[in-house]
Amino acid sequence: MSHVSQTDPTKKQFNEGTRSPKFGPDASKVLVAKLIDGYLAEIARDPNLPLSKFVNLAEHITSISRPSHDGLYRAIDMYLKEHPGISKSERKRICRFMECKKLSAEACMHAVQNERLPLSVVVQVLFFEQVRATTSSGNSTPDLSGSVRALLPGGSHGSSRTTTTNTDKEWSATNTD
C-alpha cells in the first residue's frame, strides 16, 4: 500500500510553481508575443509580403506583452533585409512598434551598425544604451544634463521650450568658432 504524505516534495514544488508569476495570465501574453515575433521573423522572409500585413500582425501585440523587443527587432531586420526597396517612411512605420530601451545589449550592438534602420532609430538605440551605461555604472539619472533628463520617459520637468533653450545655450557655449 502506497501512502503519499501531504509534505511530498514534488507536490510542494508543483504547487509553488503554479503560484509563480511565471505561470500567471501575463506569462501567457508573453508567450503569445514571443510566438508572434517568431512568426513575424518567418514571414518577413517572403519578398512578396506587403508591409501592411506585417504591420497589422505586429501591432496586435502590446508593448507590455513584450518584456524584450529582441524578437521583434529580429523580425523587423529580416523584413528590411528582404524588402530593400521600401521607402524611408515605410521603414519608420515598421520600426515604430519597437521600443529601443527594451533591446538587449547584443541587439543594441547589432542595431547601431544596421544600415537598414532609419537613423532616428539608431540614435534612440545609442541614447538608451548611454542611459543604461550611465545608470548601471553607479551614476543615477539626476547626474545627466537637464536636456537629456527631459528626454527620459517621465523625466520631463518644465516645458519643452525651456529644454530647447537650455540646449541652444549649452551648444553656443561650447561652439566658440
N, C-alpha and C positions, 0 to 999 in steps of 0.2 A: 504494500500500500504506500503510495507516494503522497507525501504531505508537503505542500509548498507554504511556507510561512509568509506572513504579510511583510516581513522585512527582507524578502528576496531581493538581492541587489539588482537583478535585471529588471524587475518590476519598478524599483525605485528610479533607476536610470531612465526607463521609458516614461514614467510619469513626469519626472523633472524635464525631460526632453520635450514633452508635449506642451509644457508651460513656458518653454523658452521662447523669447521673442523671434527666434529664427523660424518658428513654425506658426506664427500668427498670420492674420489676414494681410498684413503688409508684406510678409515674405512671399505670399502668392503673387502679389503685384510685381515684386522684384523679379521673381522667376519668369513671369509673363513678359516683362520688359526685356530680360536677357534673351528670351526666346524670339521676341520680335526683332531685337537688334541683330541676332544671328541670322534671322530670315532676311532682314534688310541687306545684310552683307552678301548673302547668297544671290538675291535677285538683282542687286546692284551690278553684278557681272554681266547682266543681259544688256547688250548695246541698244536694244530696241525698247527698253523700259522707259516710258515717259516720266519726266520729273514729277508730274502731278501725282502719279501713282505712288512713287517713292515718298513724297511729302505727305500724302494722305495717310499712309501707313505709319510714318514716323511721328506724326502729330497726335496719334491716338494714345500714345503712352505719355503720361505726365512726367515732368522732371522729378517729382517726388518719388516716383517708382524706380528711378534710375539713380542709385547712390553713386554709381560711377558711370561716366559717359564714354568710357573706352570703347565699348561695343558699338555705340552709335557713331563715334568718330571713325572706327574701322569701316563701318558701312558707308559713311559719307565719303571717306577717302577712296573706297572702292568705286563708288558711283562716279566721283570726279575723274578717277583714272580711266574708267570705261567710257566716259562721255566728255572728252576733251573739248568739244565744240560748244559747250553751253556758255551762255553769256555771264558777265560779271554779276548782274542782278540775280540770275538763277543760282550762281554759286553762293551768294549771300543768303538767298532764300533757303537753300538746303542746309546751310550752316546755322541758321537761327535756332534750331532745336537743341544745339549742343551748348552746354554750359562749360566753358573753359576751366572754371575753377573745380570742376568735378572730374578732370582728367588726371590720370596717374602721371608720375614723373616720366615714365617711359613714353607714354602717349604724348606728353608735352614736348619731349625731346624730338619726337618724330614730327609733330605738328609745326614746330618753329622752323623746320627745314623743308616743309612741304610747300612746294611752289604752286600746287593746285589750289590751296586755300586762299581765300581773299585776305589781303594784307591786314584788314581790320581784325580778323580772327587771329592771325599770327600775333598782332600787337596785344590782344586780350590775353592770349596764352602767356606771352612774355610778362605781362603785367601781373597776372595771378601767380606765376612762378616766382617773381620777385617778392610779392607779398608773402607767399608761402615761405620763401627762404628767410625773409626778414623776421617773420613771426616764429619760425622754428629755431632760429639761432639765439633765442632768448630775448630778442627785442620784441616790444609789443607794438601794436598798431599806432598808438599815440605818438611814437617816435617818428612816424612818417610825416612828410610835409603836409600842410593843410590841404593843398590841392590834391594830393594823392589820397589822403584820408577821405576826402569828399567823394572820390570815385568808388570807394568801397561800398558794398551793399550795407545800407543802414548807417553809413558814416557821414552823410551829408549834414552839415551844420551851416545854416545860413543859405543865402541864395546862390544860384549858380553864377550869377553876375559877379558876386564877390570873389568866388573861386577863380573866375576868368581874370578878373582884375589882379588878384594876387599872382596868378600865373604870369600875366603880362609884366608885372612889376619885377618878379623874380627873373624872368627872361631878360628884360632890359638891363637889370643889374649885372647879369653875367655876360651879356653881349656888349662889349665896350669898343667894338670896331668903329 
